[in-house]
Amino acid sequence: MQLEDYFNFLAPNDIRLKGTRVGIETILYDYIHRSRTPEEIVAEYSSLTLEQVHATITYYLHNKEKVTAYLVNWLETANRRWEEQNRNPSPAIQRLRRIAAERQAASPPKP
């Protein structure tokens, strides 16, 4: 089995583990930025196997420059989307924010 056989390369910015909807960015973010072990990652995501997590990390280590660019793009896109959602919240989010503000205004101040 080739290392790439563990993944579905759906688009240049969408690589997922075969048989799951989990993108490699999910595993690698936990591994790189949160310093989680493969065992901790598997415990967090029940649809993953330890073998899949190790394959993802190995794929990253063998293609570090390419995968790092993929992760940077993913983080930048996620940040742009977050900012856009904050600038233009959906009606449901606007309603939830209004309810939270009303509750906060109605509650007595903390001593």
Phi and psi restraints in degrees (range 20) as a CNS / XPLOR table:
assign (resid 1 and name C) (resid 2 and name N)
       (resid 2 and name CA) (resid 2 and name C) 1.0 -82.8 20.0 2
assign (resid 2 and name N) (resid 2 and name CA)
       (resid 2 and name C) (resid 3 and name N) 1.0 152.0 20.0 2
assign (resid 2 and name C) (resid 3 and name N)
       (resid 3 and name CA) (resid 3 and name C) 1.0 -57.2 20.0 2
assign (resid 3 and name N) (resid 3 and name CA)
       (resid 3 and name C) (resid 4 and name N) 1.0 -41.0 20.0 2
assign (resid 3 and name C) (resid 4 and name N)
       (resid 4 and name CA) (resid 4 and name C) 1.0 -64.0 20.0 2
assign (resid 4 and name N) (resid 4 and name CA)
       (resid 4 and name C) (resid 5 and name N) 1.0 -18.9 20.0 2
assign (resid 4 and name C) (resid 5 and name N)
       (resid 5 and name CA) (resid 5 and name C) 1.0 -66.7 20.0 2
assign (resid 5 and name N) (resid 5 and name CA)
       (resid 5 and name C) (resid 6 and name N) 1.0 -14.6 20.0 2
assign (resid 5 and name C) (resid 6 and name N)
       (resid 6 and name CA) (resid 6 and name C) 1.0 -78.4 20.0 2
assign (resid 6 and name N) (resid 6 and name CA)
       (resid 6 and name C) (resid 7 and name N) 1.0 -11.1 20.0 2
assign (resid 6 and name C) (resid 7 and name N)
       (resid 7 and name CA) (resid 7 and name C) 1.0 -123.4 20.0 2
assign (resid 7 and name N) (resid 7 and name CA)
       (resid 7 and name C) (resid 8 and name N) 1.0 154.3 20.0 2
assign (resid 7 and name C) (resid 8 and name N)
       (resid 8 and name CA) (resid 8 and name C) 1.0 -106.8 20.0 2
assign (resid 8 and name N) (resid 8 and name CA)
       (resid 8 and name C) (resid 9 and name N) 1.0 117.9 20.0 2
assign (resid 8 and name C) (resid 9 and name N)
       (resid 9 and name CA) (resid 9 and name C) 1.0 -93.3 20.0 2
assign (resid 9 and name N) (resid 9 and name CA)
       (resid 9 and name C) (resid 10 and name N) 1.0 87.2 20.0 2
assign (resid 9 and name C) (resid 10 and name N)
       (resid 10 and name CA) (resid 10 and name C) 1.0 -77.7 20.0 2
assign (resid 10 and name N) (resid 10 and name CA)
       (resid 10 and name C) (resid 11 and name N) 1.0 -33.5 20.0 2
assign (resid 10 and name C) (resid 11 and name N)
       (resid 11 and name CA) (resid 11 and name C) 1.0 -161.5 20.0 2
assign (resid 11 and name N) (resid 11 and name CA)
       (resid 11 and name C) (resid 12 and name N) 1.0 166.9 20.0 2
assign (resid 11 and name C) (resid 12 and name N)
       (resid 12 and name CA) (resid 12 and name C) 1.0 -57.5 20.0 2
assign (resid 12 and name N) (resid 12 and name CA)
       (resid 12 and name C) (resid 13 and name N) 1.0 -26.6 20.0 2
assign (resid 12 and name C) (resid 13 and name N)
       (resid 13 and name CA) (resid 13 and name C) 1.0 -111.5 20.0 2
assign (resid 13 and name N) (resid 13 and name CA)
       (resid 13 and name C) (resid 14 and name N) 1.0 23.3 20.0 2
assign (resid 13 and name C) (resid 14 and name N)
       (resid 14 and name CA) (resid 14 and name C) 1.0 -149.2 20.0 2
assign (resid 14 and name N) (resid 14 and name CA)
       (resid 14 and name C) (resid 15 and name N) 1.0 93.7 20.0 2
assign (resid 14 and name C) (resid 15 and name N)
       (resid 15 and name CA) (resid 15 and name C) 1.0 -116.0 20.0 2
assign (resid 15 and name N) (resid 15 and name CA)
       (resid 15 and name C) (resid 16 and name N) 1.0 122.5 20.0 2
assign (resid 15 and name C) (resid 16 and name N)
       (resid 16 and name CA) (resid 16 and name C) 1.0 -124.1 20.0 2
assign (resid 16 and name N) (resid 16 and name CA)
       (resid 16 and name C) (resid 17 and name N) 1.0 157.6 20.0 2
assign (resid 16 and name C) (resid 17 and name N)
       (resid 17 and name CA) (resid 17 and name C) 1.0 -75.4 20.0 2
assign (resid 17 and name N) (resid 17 and name CA)
       (resid 17 and name C) (resid 18 and name N) 1.0 133.0 20.0 2
assign (resid 17 and name C) (resid 18 and name N)
       (resid 18 and name CA) (resid 18 and name C) 1.0 -57.8 20.0 2
assign (resid 18 and name N) (resid 18 and name CA)
       (resid 18 and name C) (resid 19 and name N) 1.0 139.4 20.0 2
assign (resid 18 and name C) (resid 19 and name N)
       (resid 19 and name CA) (resid 19 and name C) 1.0 80.1 20.0 2
assign (resid 19 and name N) (resid 19 and name CA)
       (resid 19 and name C) (resid 20 and name N) 1.0 4.9 20.0 2
assign (resid 19 and name C) (resid 20 and name N)
       (resid 20 and name CA) (resid 20 and name C) 1.0 -137.6 20.0 2
assign (resid 20 and name N) (resid 20 and name CA)
       (resid 20 and name C) (resid 21 and name N) 1.0 173.2 20.0 2
assign (resid 20 and name C) (resid 21 and name N)
       (resid 21 and name CA) (resid 21 and name C) 1.0 -104.7 20.0 2
assign (resid 21 and name N) (resid 21 and name CA)
       (resid 21 and name C) (resid 22 and name N) 1.0 13.3 20.0 2
assign (resid 21 and name C) (resid 22 and name N)
       (resid 22 and name CA) (resid 22 and name C) 1.0 -86.1 20.0 2
assign (resid 22 and name N) (resid 22 and name CA)
       (resid 22 and name C) (resid 23 and name N) 1.0 125.8 20.0 2
assign (resid 22 and name C) (resid 23 and name N)
       (resid 23 and name CA) (resid 23 and name C) 1.0 -83.9 20.0 2
assign (resid 23 and name N) (resid 23 and name CA)
       (resid 23 and name C) (resid 24 and name N) 1.0 154.0 20.0 2
assign (resid 23 and name C) (resid 24 and name N)
       (resid 24 and name CA) (resid 24 and name C) 1.0 -62.3 20.0 2
assign (resid 24 and name N) (resid 24 and name CA)
       (resid 24 and name C) (resid 25 and name N) 1.0 -25.5 20.0 2
assign (resid 24 and name C) (resid 25 and name N)
       (resid 25 and name CA) (resid 25 and name C) 1.0 -62.4 20.0 2
assign (resid 25 and name N) (resid 25 and name CA)
       (resid 25 and name C) (resid 26 and name N) 1.0 -31.7 20.0 2
assign (resid 25 and name C) (resid 26 and name N)
       (resid 26 and name CA) (resid 26 and name C) 1.0 -62.4 20.0 2
assign (resid 26 and name N) (resid 26 and name CA)
       (resid 26 and name C) (resid 27 and name N) 1.0 -48.7 20.0 2
assign (resid 26 and name C) (resid 27 and name N)
       (resid 27 and name CA) (resid 27 and name C) 1.0 -68.0 20.0 2
assign (resid 27 and name N) (resid 27 and name CA)
       (resid 27 and name C) (resid 28 and name N) 1.0 -47.2 20.0 2
assign (resid 27 and name C) (resid 28 and name N)
       (resid 28 and name CA) (resid 28 and name C) 1.0 -69.0 20.0 2
assign (resid 28 and name N) (resid 28 and name CA)
       (resid 28 and name C) (resid 29 and name N) 1.0 -32.8 20.0 2
assign (resid 28 and name C) (resid 29 and name N)
       (resid 29 and name CA) (resid 29 and name C) 1.0 -63.6 20.0 2
assign (resid 29 and name N) (resid 29 and name CA)
       (resid 29 and name C) (resid 30 and name N) 1.0 -45.0 20.0 2
assign (resid 29 and name C) (resid 30 and name N)
       (resid 30 and name CA) (resid 30 and name C) 1.0 -63.5 20.0 2
assign (resid 30 and name N) (resid 30 and name CA)
       (resid 30 and name C) (resid 31 and name N) 1.0 -40.9 20.0 2
assign (resid 30 and name C) (resid 31 and name N)
       (resid 31 and name CA) (resid 31 and name C) 1.0 -71.2 20.0 2
assign (resid 31 and name N) (resid 31 and name CA)
       (resid 31 and name C) (resid 32 and name N) 1.0 -47.6 20.0 2
assign (resid 31 and name C) (resid 32 and name N)
       (resid 32 and name CA) (resid 32 and name C) 1.0 -82.7 20.0 2
assign (resid 32 and name N) (resid 32 and name CA)
       (resid 32 and name C) (resid 33 and name N) 1.0 -51.1 20.0 2
assign (resid 32 and name C) (resid 33 and name N)
       (resid 33 and name CA) (resid 33 and name C) 1.0 -89.4 20.0 2
assign (resid 33 and name N) (resid 33 and name CA)
       (resid 33 and name C) (resid 34 and name N) 1.0 -27.1 20.0 2
assign (resid 33 and name C) (resid 34 and name N)
       (resid 34 and name CA) (resid 34 and name C) 1.0 -105.0 20.0 2
assign (resid 34 and name N) (resid 34 and name CA)
       (resid 34 and name C) (resid 35 and name N) 1.0 -0.6 20.0 2
assign (resid 34 and name C) (resid 35 and name N)
       (resid 35 and name CA) (resid 35 and name C) 1.0 53.9 20.0 2
assign (resid 35 and name N) (resid 35 and name CA)
       (resid 35 and name C) (resid 36 and name N) 1.0 38.4 20.0 2
assign (resid 35 and name C) (resid 36 and name N)
       (resid 36 and name CA) (resid 36 and name C) 1.0 -86.2 20.0 2
assign (resid 36 and name N) (resid 36 and name CA)
       (resid 36 and name C) (resid 37 and name N) 1.0 146.0 20.0 2
assign (resid 36 and name C) (resid 37 and name N)
       (resid 37 and name CA) (resid 37 and name C) 1.0 -79.3 20.0 2
assign (resid 37 and name N) (resid 37 and name CA)
       (resid 37 and name C) (resid 38 and name N) 1.0 161.9 20.0 2
assign (resid 37 and name C) (resid 38 and name N)
       (resid 38 and name CA) (resid 38 and name C) 1.0 -55.7 20.0 2
assign (resid 38 and name N) (resid 38 and name CA)
       (resid 38 and name C) (resid 39 and name N) 1.0 -37.9 20.0 2
assign (resid 38 and name C) (resid 39 and name N)
       (resid 39 and name CA) (resid 39 and name C) 1.0 -65.0 20.0 2
assign (resid 39 and name N) (resid 39 and name CA)
       (resid 39 and name C) (resid 40 and name N) 1.0 -38.8 20.0 2
assign (resid 39 and name C) (resid 40 and name N)
       (resid 40 and name CA) (resid 40 and name C) 1.0 -67.2 20.0 2
assign (resid 40 and name N) (resid 40 and name CA)
       (resid 40 and name C) (resid 41 and name N) 1.0 -37.2 20.0 2
assign (resid 40 and name C) (resid 41 and name N)
       (resid 41 and name CA) (resid 41 and name C) 1.0 -66.2 20.0 2
assign (resid 41 and name N) (resid 41 and name CA)
       (resid 41 and name C) (resid 42 and name N) 1.0 -44.5 20.0 2
assign (resid 41 and name C) (resid 42 and name N)
       (resid 42 and name CA) (resid 42 and name C) 1.0 -62.2 20.0 2
assign (resid 42 and name N) (resid 42 and name CA)
       (resid 42 and name C) (resid 43 and name N) 1.0 -38.2 20.0 2
assign (resid 42 and name C) (resid 43 and name N)
       (resid 43 and name CA) (resid 43 and name C) 1.0 -64.6 20.0 2
assign (resid 43 and name N) (resid 43 and name CA)
       (resid 43 and name C) (resid 44 and name N) 1.0 -30.9 20.0 2
assign (resid 43 and name C) (resid 44 and name N)
       (resid 44 and name CA) (resid 44 and name C) 1.0 -78.1 20.0 2
assign (resid 44 and name N) (resid 44 and name CA)
       (resid 44 and name C) (resid 45 and name N) 1.0 -34.9 20.0 2
assign (resid 44 and name C) (resid 45 and name N)
       (resid 45 and name CA) (resid 45 and name C) 1.0 -120.0 20.0 2
assign (resid 45 and name N) (resid 45 and name CA)
       (resid 45 and name C) (resid 46 and name N) 1.0 99.1 20.0 2
assign (resid 45 and name C) (resid 46 and name N)
       (resid 46 and name CA) (resid 46 and name C) 1.0 -66.0 20.0 2
assign (resid 46 and name N) (resid 46 and name CA)
       (resid 46 and name C) (resid 47 and name N) 1.0 -19.1 20.0 2
assign (resid 46 and name C) (resid 47 and name N)
       (resid 47 and name CA) (resid 47 and name C) 1.0 -81.6 20.0 2
assign (resid 47 and name N) (resid 47 and name CA)
       (resid 47 and name C) (resid 48 and name N) 1.0 -6.1 20.0 2
assign (resid 47 and name C) (resid 48 and name N)
       (resid 48 and name CA) (resid 48 and name C) 1.0 -101.4 20.0 2
assign (resid 48 and name N) (resid 48 and name CA)
       (resid 48 and name C) (resid 49 and name N) 1.0 151.4 20.0 2
assign (resid 48 and name C) (resid 49 and name N)
       (resid 49 and name CA) (resid 49 and name C) 1.0 -105.7 20.0 2
assign (resid 49 and name N) (resid 49 and name CA)
       (resid 49 and name C) (resid 50 and name N) 1.0 160.3 20.0 2
assign (resid 49 and name C) (resid 50 and name N)
       (resid 50 and name CA) (resid 50 and name C) 1.0 -60.6 20.0 2
assign (resid 50 and name N) (resid 50 and name CA)
       (resid 50 and name C) (resid 51 and name N) 1.0 -37.5 20.0 2
assign (resid 50 and name C) (resid 51 and name N)
       (resid 51 and name CA) (resid 51 and name C) 1.0 -60.8 20.0 2
assign (resid 51 and name N) (resid 51 and name CA)
       (resid 51 and name C) (resid 52 and name N) 1.0 -42.1 20.0 2
assign (resid 51 and name C) (resid 52 and name N)
       (resid 52 and name CA) (resid 52 and name C) 1.0 -64.3 20.0 2
assign (resid 52 and name N) (resid 52 and name CA)
       (resid 52 and name C) (resid 53 and name N) 1.0 -40.1 20.0 2
assign (resid 52 and name C) (resid 53 and name N)
       (resid 53 and name CA) (resid 53 and name C) 1.0 -66.1 20.0 2
assign (resid 53 and name N) (resid 53 and name CA)
       (resid 53 and name C) (resid 54 and name N) 1.0 -45.0 20.0 2
assign (resid 53 and name C) (resid 54 and name N)
       (resid 54 and name CA) (resid 54 and name C) 1.0 -63.3 20.0 2
assign (resid 54 and name N) (resid 54 and name CA)
       (resid 54 and name C) (resid 55 and name N) 1.0 -38.6 20.0 2
assign (resid 54 and name C) (resid 55 and name N)
       (resid 55 and name CA) (resid 55 and name C) 1.0 -62.9 20.0 2
assign (resid 55 and name N) (resid 55 and name CA)
       (resid 55 and name C) (resid 56 and name N) 1.0 -39.9 20.0 2
assign (resid 55 and name C) (resid 56 and name N)
       (resid 56 and name CA) (resid 56 and name C) 1.0 -65.3 20.0 2
assign (resid 56 and name N) (resid 56 and name CA)
       (resid 56 and name C) (resid 57 and name N) 1.0 -44.7 20.0 2
assign (resid 56 and name C) (resid 57 and name N)
       (resid 57 and name CA) (resid 57 and name C) 1.0 -64.7 20.0 2
assign (resid 57 and name N) (resid 57 and name CA)
       (resid 57 and name C) (resid 58 and name N) 1.0 -41.6 20.0 2
assign (resid 57 and name C) (resid 58 and name N)
       (resid 58 and name CA) (resid 58 and name C) 1.0 -63.6 20.0 2
assign (resid 58 and name N) (resid 58 and name CA)
       (resid 58 and name C) (resid 59 and name N) 1.0 -42.2 20.0 2
assign (resid 58 and name C) (resid 59 and name N)
       (resid 59 and name CA) (resid 59 and name C) 1.0 -59.6 20.0 2
assign (resid 59 and name N) (resid 59 and name CA)
       (resid 59 and name C) (resid 60 and name N) 1.0 -43.1 20.0 2
assign (resid 59 and name C) (resid 60 and name N)
       (resid 60 and name CA) (resid 60 and name C) 1.0 -59.9 20.0 2
assign (resid 60 and name N) (resid 60 and name CA)
       (resid 60 and name C) (resid 61 and name N) 1.0 -48.0 20.0 2
assign (resid 60 and name C) (resid 61 and name N)
       (resid 61 and name CA) (resid 61 and name C) 1.0 -65.1 20.0 2
assign (resid 61 and name N) (resid 61 and name CA)
       (resid 61 and name C) (resid 62 and name N) 1.0 -32.7 20.0 2
assign (resid 61 and name C) (resid 62 and name N)
       (resid 62 and name CA) (resid 62 and name C) 1.0 -81.3 20.0 2
assign (resid 62 and name N) (resid 62 and name CA)
       (resid 62 and name C) (resid 63 and name N) 1.0 -18.9 20.0 2
assign (resid 62 and name C) (resid 63 and name N)
       (resid 63 and name CA) (resid 63 and name C) 1.0 -132.1 20.0 2
assign (resid 63 and name N) (resid 63 and name CA)
       (resid 63 and name C) (resid 64 and name N) 1.0 45.1 20.0 2
assign (resid 63 and name C) (resid 64 and name N)
       (resid 64 and name CA) (resid 64 and name C) 1.0 -55.6 20.0 2
assign (resid 64 and name N) (resid 64 and name CA)
       (resid 64 and name C) (resid 65 and name N) 1.0 -47.2 20.0 2
assign (resid 64 and name C) (resid 65 and name N)
       (resid 65 and name CA) (resid 65 and name C) 1.0 -63.5 20.0 2
assign (resid 65 and name N) (resid 65 and name CA)
       (resid 65 and name C) (resid 66 and name N) 1.0 -47.7 20.0 2
assign (resid 65 and name C) (resid 66 and name N)
       (resid 66 and name CA) (resid 66 and name C) 1.0 -65.2 20.0 2
assign (resid 66 and name N) (resid 66 and name CA)
       (resid 66 and name C) (resid 67 and name N) 1.0 -45.5 20.0 2
assign (resid 66 and name C) (resid 67 and name N)
       (resid 67 and name CA) (resid 67 and name C) 1.0 -71.9 20.0 2
assign (resid 67 and name N) (resid 67 and name CA)
       (resid 67 and name C) (resid 68 and name N) 1.0 -34.6 20.0 2
assign (resid 67 and name C) (resid 68 and name N)
       (resid 68 and name CA) (resid 68 and name C) 1.0 -62.2 20.0 2
assign (resid 68 and name N) (resid 68 and name CA)
       (resid 68 and name C) (resid 69 and name N) 1.0 -42.1 20.0 2
assign (resid 68 and name C) (resid 69 and name N)
       (resid 69 and name CA) (resid 69 and name C) 1.0 -62.7 20.0 2
assign (resid 69 and name N) (resid 69 and name CA)
       (resid 69 and name C) (resid 70 and name N) 1.0 -40.7 20.0 2
assign (resid 69 and name C) (resid 70 and name N)
       (resid 70 and name CA) (resid 70 and name C) 1.0 -59.2 20.0 2
assign (resid 70 and name N) (resid 70 and name CA)
       (resid 70 and name C) (resid 71 and name N) 1.0 -45.5 20.0 2
assign (resid 70 and name C) (resid 71 and name N)
       (resid 71 and name CA) (resid 71 and name C) 1.0 -68.1 20.0 2
assign (resid 71 and name N) (resid 71 and name CA)
       (resid 71 and name C) (resid 72 and name N) 1.0 -40.2 20.0 2
assign (resid 71 and name C) (resid 72 and name N)
       (resid 72 and name CA) (resid 72 and name C) 1.0 -61.4 20.0 2
assign (resid 72 and name N) (resid 72 and name CA)
       (resid 72 and name C) (resid 73 and name N) 1.0 -44.9 20.0 2
assign (resid 72 and name C) (resid 73 and name N)
       (resid 73 and name CA) (resid 73 and name C) 1.0 -60.7 20.0 2
assign (resid 73 and name N) (resid 73 and name CA)
       (resid 73 and name C) (resid 74 and name N) 1.0 -44.1 20.0 2
assign (resid 73 and name C) (resid 74 and name N)
       (resid 74 and name CA) (resid 74 and name C) 1.0 -61.3 20.0 2
assign (resid 74 and name N) (resid 74 and name CA)
       (resid 74 and name C) (resid 75 and name N) 1.0 -45.8 20.0 2
assign (resid 74 and name C) (resid 75 and name N)
       (resid 75 and name CA) (resid 75 and name C) 1.0 -64.8 20.0 2
assign (resid 75 and name N) (resid 75 and name CA)
       (resid 75 and name C) (resid 76 and name N) 1.0 -42.1 20.0 2
assign (resid 75 and name C) (resid 76 and name N)
       (resid 76 and name CA) (resid 76 and name C) 1.0 -63.8 20.0 2
assign (resid 76 and name N) (resid 76 and name CA)
       (resid 76 and name C) (resid 77 and name N) 1.0 -42.1 20.0 2
assign (resid 76 and name C) (resid 77 and name N)
       (resid 77 and name CA) (resid 77 and name C) 1.0 -64.3 20.0 2
assign (resid 77 and name N) (resid 77 and name CA)
       (resid 77 and name C) (resid 78 and name N) 1.0 -43.9 20.0 2
assign (resid 77 and name C) (resid 78 and name N)
       (resid 78 and name CA) (resid 78 and name C) 1.0 -61.9 20.0 2
assign (resid 78 and name N) (resid 78 and name CA)
       (resid 78 and name C) (resid 79 and name N) 1.0 -42.0 20.0 2
assign (resid 78 and name C) (resid 79 and name N)
       (resid 79 and name CA) (resid 79 and name C) 1.0 -65.1 20.0 2
assign (resid 79 and name N) (resid 79 and name CA)
       (resid 79 and name C) (resid 80 and name N) 1.0 -41.7 20.0 2
assign (resid 79 and name C) (resid 80 and name N)
       (resid 80 and name CA) (resid 80 and name C) 1.0 -61.8 20.0 2
assign (resid 80 and name N) (resid 80 and name CA)
       (resid 80 and name C) (resid 81 and name N) 1.0 -44.2 20.0 2
assign (resid 80 and name C) (resid 81 and name N)
       (resid 81 and name CA) (resid 81 and name C) 1.0 -64.6 20.0 2
assign (resid 81 and name N) (resid 81 and name CA)
       (resid 81 and name C) (resid 82 and name N) 1.0 -40.5 20.0 2
assign (resid 81 and name C) (resid 82 and name N)
       (resid 82 and name CA) (resid 82 and name C) 1.0 -61.8 20.0 2
assign (resid 82 and name N) (resid 82 and name CA)
       (resid 82 and name C) (resid 83 and name N) 1.0 -46.0 20.0 2
assign (resid 82 and name C) (resid 83 and name N)
       (resid 83 and name CA) (resid 83 and name C) 1.0 -62.9 20.0 2
assign (resid 83 and name N) (resid 83 and name CA)
       (resid 83 and name C) (resid 84 and name N) 1.0 -41.9 20.0 2
assign (resid 83 and name C) (resid 84 and name N)
       (resid 84 and name CA) (resid 84 and name C) 1.0 -63.1 20.0 2
assign (resid 84 and name N) (resid 84 and name CA)
       (resid 84 and name C) (resid 85 and name N) 1.0 -42.0 20.0 2
assign (resid 84 and name C) (resid 85 and name N)
       (resid 85 and name CA) (resid 85 and name C) 1.0 -63.7 20.0 2
assign (resid 85 and name N) (resid 85 and name CA)
       (resid 85 and name C) (resid 86 and name N) 1.0 -38.0 20.0 2
assign (resid 85 and name C) (resid 86 and name N)
       (resid 86 and name CA) (resid 86 and name C) 1.0 -69.3 20.0 2
assign (resid 86 and name N) (resid 86 and name CA)
       (resid 86 and name C) (resid 87 and name N) 1.0 -35.1 20.0 2
assign (resid 86 and name C) (resid 87 and name N)
       (resid 87 and name CA) (resid 87 and name C) 1.0 -74.0 20.0 2
assign (resid 87 and name N) (resid 87 and name CA)
       (resid 87 and name C) (resid 88 and name N) 1.0 -34.9 20.0 2
assign (resid 87 and name C) (resid 88 and name N)
       (resid 88 and name CA) (resid 88 and name C) 1.0 -130.7 20.0 2
assign (resid 88 and name N) (resid 88 and name CA)
       (resid 88 and name C) (resid 89 and name N) 1.0 69.6 20.0 2
assign (resid 88 and name C) (resid 89 and name N)
       (resid 89 and name CA) (resid 89 and name C) 1.0 -67.9 20.0 2
assign (resid 89 and name N) (resid 89 and name CA)
       (resid 89 and name C) (resid 90 and name N) 1.0 150.8 20.0 2
assign (resid 89 and name C) (resid 90 and name N)
       (resid 90 and name CA) (resid 90 and name C) 1.0 -67.9 20.0 2
assign (resid 90 and name N) (resid 90 and name CA)
       (resid 90 and name C) (resid 91 and name N) 1.0 162.7 20.0 2
assign (resid 90 and name C) (resid 91 and name N)
       (resid 91 and name CA) (resid 91 and name C) 1.0 -56.9 20.0 2
assign (resid 91 and name N) (resid 91 and name CA)
       (resid 91 and name C) (resid 92 and name N) 1.0 -35.5 20.0 2
assign (resid 91 and name C) (resid 92 and name N)
       (resid 92 and name CA) (resid 92 and name C) 1.0 -65.1 20.0 2
assign (resid 92 and name N) (resid 92 and name CA)
       (resid 92 and name C) (resid 93 and name N) 1.0 -42.8 20.0 2
assign (resid 92 and name C) (resid 93 and name N)
       (resid 93 and name CA) (resid 93 and name C) 1.0 -67.4 20.0 2
assign (resid 93 and name N) (resid 93 and name CA)
       (resid 93 and name C) (resid 94 and name N) 1.0 -40.2 20.0 2
assign (resid 93 and name C) (resid 94 and name N)
       (resid 94 and name CA) (resid 94 and name C) 1.0 -59.8 20.0 2
assign (resid 94 and name N) (resid 94 and name CA)
       (resid 94 and name C) (resid 95 and name N) 1.0 -42.6 20.0 2
assign (resid 94 and name C) (resid 95 and name N)
       (resid 95 and name CA) (resid 95 and name C) 1.0 -64.1 20.0 2
assign (resid 95 and name N) (resid 95 and name CA)
       (resid 95 and name C) (resid 96 and name N) 1.0 -45.5 20.0 2
assign (resid 95 and name C) (resid 96 and name N)
       (resid 96 and name CA) (resid 96 and name C) 1.0 -62.3 20.0 2
assign (resid 96 and name N) (resid 96 and name CA)
       (resid 96 and name C) (resid 97 and name N) 1.0 -40.3 20.0 2
assign (resid 96 and name C) (resid 97 and name N)
       (resid 97 and name CA) (resid 97 and name C) 1.0 -64.0 20.0 2
assign (resid 97 and name N) (resid 97 and name CA)
       (resid 97 and name C) (resid 98 and name N) 1.0 -41.1 20.0 2
assign (resid 97 and name C) (resid 98 and name N)
       (resid 98 and name CA) (resid 98 and name C) 1.0 -63.7 20.0 2
assign (resid 98 and name N) (resid 98 and name CA)
       (resid 98 and name C) (resid 99 and name N) 1.0 -43.5 20.0 2
assign (resid 98 and name C) (resid 99 and name N)
       (resid 99 and name CA) (resid 99 and name C) 1.0 -62.2 20.0 2
assign (resid 99 and name N) (resid 99 and name CA)
       (resid 99 and name C) (resid 100 and name N) 1.0 -44.1 20.0 2
assign (resid 99 and name C) (resid 100 and name N)
       (resid 100 and name CA) (resid 100 and name C) 1.0 -62.4 20.0 2
assign (resid 100 and name N) (resid 100 and name CA)
       (resid 100 and name C) (resid 101 and name N) 1.0 -41.8 20.0 2
assign (resid 100 and name C) (resid 101 and name N)
       (resid 101 and name CA) (resid 101 and name C) 1.0 -65.5 20.0 2
assign (resid 101 and name N) (resid 101 and name CA)
       (resid 101 and name C) (resid 102 and name N) 1.0 -40.4 20.0 2
assign (resid 101 and name C) (resid 102 and name N)
       (resid 102 and name CA) (resid 102 and name C) 1.0 -64.1 20.0 2
assign (resid 102 and name N) (resid 102 and name CA)
       (resid 102 and name C) (resid 103 and name N) 1.0 -42.5 20.0 2
assign (resid 102 and name C) (resid 103 and name N)
       (resid 103 and name CA) (resid 103 and name C) 1.0 -64.4 20.0 2
assign (resid 103 and name N) (resid 103 and name CA)
       (resid 103 and name C) (resid 104 and name N) 1.0 -42.0 20.0 2
assign (resid 103 and name C) (resid 104 and name N)
       (resid 104 and name CA) (resid 104 and name C) 1.0 -65.2 20.0 2
assign (resid 104 and name N) (resid 104 and name CA)
       (resid 104 and name C) (resid 105 and name N) 1.0 -40.4 20.0 2
assign (resid 104 and name C) (resid 105 and name N)
       (resid 105 and name CA) (resid 105 and name C) 1.0 -67.8 20.0 2
assign (resid 105 and name N) (resid 105 and name CA)
       (resid 105 and name C) (resid 106 and name N) 1.0 -32.6 20.0 2
assign (resid 105 and name C) (resid 106 and name N)
       (resid 106 and name CA) (resid 106 and name C) 1.0 -81.3 20.0 2
assign (resid 106 and name N) (resid 106 and name CA)
       (resid 106 and name C) (resid 107 and name N) 1.0 -20.1 20.0 2
assign (resid 106 and name C) (resid 107 and name N)
       (resid 107 and name CA) (resid 107 and name C) 1.0 -81.3 20.0 2
assign (resid 107 and name N) (resid 107 and name CA)
       (resid 107 and name C) (resid 108 and name N) 1.0 144.2 20.0 2
assign (resid 107 and name C) (resid 108 and name N)
       (resid 108 and name CA) (resid 108 and name C) 1.0 -65.9 20.0 2
assign (resid 108 and name N) (resid 108 and name CA)
       (resid 108 and name C) (resid 109 and name N) 1.0 149.0 20.0 2
assign (resid 108 and name C) (resid 109 and name N)
       (resid 109 and name CA) (resid 109 and name C) 1.0 -65.3 20.0 2
assign (resid 109 and name N) (resid 109 and name CA)
       (resid 109 and name C) (resid 110 and name N) 1.0 147.5 20.0 2
assign (resid 109 and name C) (resid 110 and name N)
       (resid 110 and name CA) (resid 110 and name C) 1.0 -79.8 20.0 2
assign (resid 110 and name N) (resid 110 and name CA)
       (resid 110 and name C) (resid 111 and name N) 1.0 138.2 20.0 2
